[in-house]
Amino acid sequence: MSKAVYRLSSIARPLEAKYPTNLAVLVALPLIGTGLGLYAYLSAGGGAVNALITGLEGMVIIFLGWALGREADPDRNLTAFMAAALILYGLVMGLPTSVWTLAFVLMAARTVNRTVGQPAKPGDLGIVLVLAGLSVFSDGYALMGLVAAIAIAIDVNLDRSRSLALIAALIALAFTVWQLITLEGDFTALLIPQGVSTTLMAVIGGLGVIGLLTALLCPVPTSVCDARGEALSHARVRGGRLVISLALLAGMAEGNALAHALYPLACVLLVTFIVRFIPTGRGAVKT
């Protein structure tokens, strides 16, 4: 099954139950969704439909957070599970999350770090552009188009044979330009959001800097690509962490609520930084 998927996409990573960590996720997600749904039903009193939506949305968010943890730190499964646990705590506390943006950052990171092992196909770049557009125009993150352009540019810089992919980068950049000029109409509103919490921005900025440090201090990966069995590229794993960090920092331009809704990215970066101090066995493993 996975080989068939890899022929269609280079950024899709199917969950194969033959790997214990994947099996754990496949078992845990329905339980988490059920628990969140019941909690919403009993505490919020929104009815069965609201409980169902809450449970399904929670499953998607936890999966995306766990998957981002794998991309940020392919050598340590602990990172993905710890990040998912922190995100679950945030969901229980009722923190809102920008799902489209979370999905976009995941696919953008995969485009750069190539954990599957193959260059992003035209359809993959289309997926990244669609998700970037949803992040910009639906979720309201104007700078995510710029982040998408940077991700594609990093990929091209590390593989100069893919210069045509820069067309996709220009399209993504156009999303940001359009949003800034047409919908916001004022670059000052981007640089100085109204009513911003300096404490919140300081925390997010600090976590963004931590993310940049994890990219700078990223050790040489020992894991191998899914499809080819080749060692992951050190520069590409660092680039993937950089994309996640930039996405978190880009959220600061949108004020308190939207910046706060990117807390899953902060969880991933913080855990990635902390887990690097925990000794781990070295050896080539499939992530």
For each residue, the residues with C-beta under 8 A, 3 or more apart:
1: 4 5 14 16
2: 5 6 14 16 226 227
3: 6 7 227
4: 1 7 8
5: 1 2 8 9 12 14
6: 2 3 9 10 12 116 118 226 227
7: 3 4
8: 4 5 12 121 123
9: 5 6 12 116 121 123 124 127
10: 6 110 114 116 117 118 119 120 121 124 227
11: 107 110 111 116 120 124 127 128
12: 5 6 8 9 116
13: 67 70 110 115 116 226
14: 1 2 5
15: 22 25 26
16: 1 2 19 22
17: 22 23 26
18: 22 23
19: 16 22 23 286
20: 23 24
21: 24 25 77 80 81
22: 15 16 17 18 19 25 26
23: 17 18 19 20 26 27
24: 20 21 27 28 81
25: 15 21 22 28 29 63 66
26: 15 17 22 23 29
27: 23 24 30 31
28: 24 25 31 32
29: 25 26 32 33 59 62 63
30: 27 33 34 59
31: 27 28 34 35
32: 28 29 35 36 58 59 62 88
33: 29 30 36 37 55 56 58 59
34: 30 31 37 38 55
35: 31 32 38 39 55
36: 32 33 39 40 54 55 58 59 91 92
37: 33 34 40 41 51 52 54 55 56 58
38: 34 35 41 42 51 55
39: 35 36 42 43 54 92
40: 36 37 43 44 46 50 51 54 55
41: 37 38 44 45 46 47 48 50 51
42: 38 39 45
43: 39 40
44: 40 41 50 54
45: 41 42
46: 40 41 49 50 51 54
47: 41 50 51
48: 41 51 52
49: 46 52 53
50: 40 41 44 46 47 53 54
51: 37 38 40 41 46 47 48 54 55
52: 37 48 49 55 56
53: 49 50 56 57
54: 36 37 39 40 44 46 50 51 57 58
55: 33 34 35 36 37 38 40 51 52 58 59
56: 33 37 52 53 59 60
57: 53 54 60 61 99
58: 32 33 36 37 54 55 61 62 88 91
59: 29 30 32 33 36 55 56 62 63
60: 56 57 63 64 99
61: 57 58 64 65 87 91 97 99 102 264
62: 29 32 58 59 65 66 84 87 88 91
63: 25 29 59 60 66 67
64: 60 61 67 68 99 102 103 106 264
65: 61 62 68 69 83 84 87 102 264 267 268
66: 25 62 63 69 70 80 81 83 84
67: 13 63 64 70 71 80 106
68: 64 65 71 72 80 83 102 105 106 109 244 264 265 268
69: 65 66 72 73 79 80 81 82 83 84 268 271 272
70: 13 66 67 73 74 77 79 80 115 287
71: 67 68 74 106 109 110 113 115 240 244
72: 68 69 79 109 214 240 241 244 268 269 272
73: 69 70 76 79 80 272 275 276
74: 70 71 113 115 221 223 232 237 287
75: 219 221 222 223 280 285 287
76: 73 79 80 275 278 280
77: 21 70 80 81
78: 81 82 275 278 280
79: 69 70 72 73 76 82 83 268 271 272 275
80: 21 66 67 68 69 70 73 76 77 83 84
81: 21 24 66 69 77 78 84 85
82: 69 78 79 85 86 271 274 275
83: 65 66 68 69 79 80 86 87 264 267 268 271 272
84: 62 65 66 69 80 81 87 88
85: 81 82 88 89
86: 82 83 89 90 267 270 271
87: 61 62 65 83 84 90 91 97 263 264 267
88: 32 58 62 84 85 91 92
89: 85 86 92 93
90: 86 87 93 95 97 263 264 267
91: 36 58 61 62 87 88 94 95 97
92: 36 39 88 89
93: 89 90
94: 91
95: 90 91 260 261 263
96: 257 260 261
97: 61 87 90 91 102 261 263 264
98: 101 102 135 139 141 258 261 262
99: 57 60 61 64 102 103
100: 103 104 131 134 135 138 139
101: 98 104 105 134 135 139 141 144 247 251 261 262
102: 61 64 65 68 97 98 99 105 106 262 264 265
103: 64 99 100 106 107 131
104: 100 101 107 108 128 131 132 134 135 144 148 247
105: 68 101 102 108 109 147 243 244 247 265
106: 64 67 68 71 102 103 109 110
107: 11 103 104 110 111 124 127 128 131
108: 104 105 111 112 128 131 132 147 148 151 243 247
109: 68 71 72 105 106 112 113 151 240 241 243 244
110: 10 11 13 71 106 107 113 114 115 116 120 240
111: 11 107 108 114 120 124 125 128 151 152 155
112: 108 109 151 154 155 158 236 239 240 242 243
113: 71 74 109 110 232 233 236 237 239 240
114: 10 110 111 117 118 119 225 232 233 236
115: 13 70 71 74 110 223 225 226 232 287
116: 6 9 10 11 12 13 110 225 226 227
117: 10 114 225 226 227 228 229 230
118: 6 10 114 121 225 227 228
119: 10 114 155 159 162
120: 10 11 110 111 124 125 128 155 165
121: 8 9 10 118 124 125
122: 125 126
123: 8 9 126 127
124: 9 10 11 107 111 120 121 127 128
125: 111 120 121 122 128 129 152 165 168
126: 122 123 129 130 168
127: 9 11 107 123 124 130 131
128: 11 104 107 108 111 120 124 125 131 132 148 151 152 168 172
129: 125 126 132 133 148 168 171 172
130: 126 127 133 134
131: 100 103 104 107 108 127 128 134 135
132: 104 108 128 129 135 136 144 145 147 148 172 175
133: 129 130 136 137 138 145 175
134: 100 101 104 130 131 137 138 139
135: 98 100 101 104 131 132 138 139 141 144
136: 132 133 139 140 141 142 144 145 175 176 179
137: 133 134 140 175 179
138: 100 133 134 135
139: 98 100 101 134 135 136 144 258 261
140: 136 137 254 258
141: 98 101 135 136 144 250 251 254 258
142: 136 145 176 179 180 183 184 190 253 254
143: 146 147 176 190 250 253
144: 101 104 132 135 136 139 141 147 148 175 176 247 250
145: 132 133 136 142 148 149 172 173 174 175 176 177 179
146: 143 149 150 172 173 176 250
147: 105 108 132 143 144 150 151 243 246 247 250
148: 104 108 128 129 132 144 145 151 152 169 172 173 175
149: 145 146 152 153 169 170 172 173 176
150: 146 147 153 154 169 243 246
151: 108 109 111 112 128 147 148 154 155 239 243
152: 111 125 128 148 149 155 156 165 166 168 169 172
153: 149 150 156 157 166 169
154: 112 150 151 157 158 239 242 243
155: 111 112 119 120 151 152 158 159 162 165 239
156: 152 153 159 160 162 163 165 166 169
157: 153 154 160
158: 112 154 155 233 235 236 239
159: 119 155 156 162
160: 156 157 163
161:
162: 119 155 156 159 165
163: 156 160 166
164: 167
165: 120 125 152 155 156 162 168 169
166: 152 153 156 163 169 170
167: 164 170 171
168: 125 126 128 129 152 165 171 172
169: 148 149 150 152 153 156 165 166 172 173
170: 149 166 167 173 174
171: 129 167 168 174 175
172: 128 129 132 145 146 148 149 152 168 169 175 176
173: 145 146 148 149 169 170 176 177
174: 145 170 171 177 178
175: 132 133 136 137 144 145 148 171 172 178 179
176: 136 142 143 144 145 146 149 172 173 179 180
177: 145 173 174 180 181
178: 174 175 181 182 183
179: 136 137 142 145 175 176 182 183 184
180: 142 176 177 183 184 185 187 190
181: 177 178 184 185
182: 178 179 185
183: 142 178 179 180
184: 142 179 180 181 187 189 190
185: 180 181 182 189
186: 189 190
187: 180 184 190 191
188: 191 192
189: 184 185 186 192 193 194
190: 142 143 180 184 186 187 193 253
191: 187 188 253
192: 188 189 196
193: 189 190 196 252 253 254 255 256
194: 189 255
195: 255 256
196: 192 193 200 201 255 256
197: 200 201 256
198: 201 202
199: 202 203
200: 196 197 203 204 256 259 260
201: 196 197 198 204 205 252 259
202: 198 199 205 206
203: 199 200 206 207
204: 200 201 207 208 248 249 251 252 259 262 266
205: 201 202 208 209 249 252
206: 202 203 209 210
207: 203 204 210 211 248 266 269 270
208: 204 205 211 212 245 248 249 252 269
209: 205 206 212 213
210: 206 207 213 214 269 270 273
211: 207 208 214 215 241 242 244 245 248 265 269 272 273
212: 208 209 215 216 242 245
213: 209 210 216 217 273
214: 72 210 211 217 218 241 245 269 272 273 276
215: 211 212 218 238 239 241 242 245
216: 212 213 238
217: 213 214 276
218: 214 215 221 234 237 238 241
219: 75 276
220: 234
221: 74 75 218 231 232 233 234 237
222: 75 231 282 283 284 285
223: 74 75 115 231 232 284 285 286 287
224: 228 229 230 231 232 284 285 286 287
225: 114 115 116 117 118 228 229 230 231 232
226: 2 6 13 115 116 117 286 287
227: 2 3 6 10 116 117 118
228: 117 118 224 225
229: 117 224 225 286
230: 117 224 225
231: 221 222 223 224 225 284
232: 74 113 114 115 221 223 224 225 236 237 287
233: 113 114 158 221 236 237
234: 218 220 221 237 238
235: 158 238 239
236: 112 113 114 158 232 233 239 240
237: 74 113 218 221 232 233 234 240 241
238: 215 216 218 234 235 241 242
239: 112 113 151 154 155 158 215 235 236 242 243
240: 71 72 109 110 112 113 236 237 243 244
241: 72 109 211 214 215 218 237 238 244 245 269 272
242: 112 154 211 212 215 238 239 245 246
243: 105 108 109 112 147 150 151 154 239 240 246 247
244: 68 71 72 105 109 211 240 241 247 248 265 268 269
245: 208 211 212 214 215 241 242 248 249 269
246: 147 150 242 243 249 250
247: 101 104 105 108 144 147 243 244 250 251 262 265
248: 204 207 208 211 244 245 251 262 265 266 269
249: 204 205 208 245 246 252
250: 141 143 144 146 147 246 247 253
251: 101 141 204 247 248 254 258 259 261 262 265
252: 193 201 204 205 208 249 259
253: 142 143 190 191 193 250
254: 140 141 142 193 251 257 258 259
255: 193 194 195 196 258 259
256: 193 195 196 197 200 259 260
257: 96 254 260 261
258: 98 139 140 141 251 254 255 261 262
259: 200 201 204 251 252 254 255 256 262
260: 95 96 200 256 257 263
261: 95 96 97 98 101 139 251 257 258
262: 98 101 102 204 247 248 251 258 259 265 266
263: 87 90 95 97 260 266 267
264: 61 64 65 68 83 87 90 97 102 267 268
265: 68 102 105 211 244 247 248 251 262 268 269
266: 204 207 248 262 263 269 270
267: 65 83 86 87 90 263 264 270 271
268: 65 68 69 72 79 83 244 264 265 271 272
269: 72 207 208 210 211 214 241 244 245 248 265 266 272 273
270: 86 207 210 266 267 273 274
271: 69 79 82 83 86 267 268 274 275
272: 69 72 73 79 83 211 214 241 268 269 275 276
273: 210 211 213 214 269 270 276
274: 82 270 271 277 278
275: 73 76 78 79 82 271 272 278
276: 73 214 217 219 272 273
277: 274
278: 76 78 274 275
279:
280: 75 76 78
281:
282: 222
283: 222
284: 222 223 224 231
285: 75 222 223 224
286: 19 223 224 226 229
287: 70 74 75 115 223 224 226 232
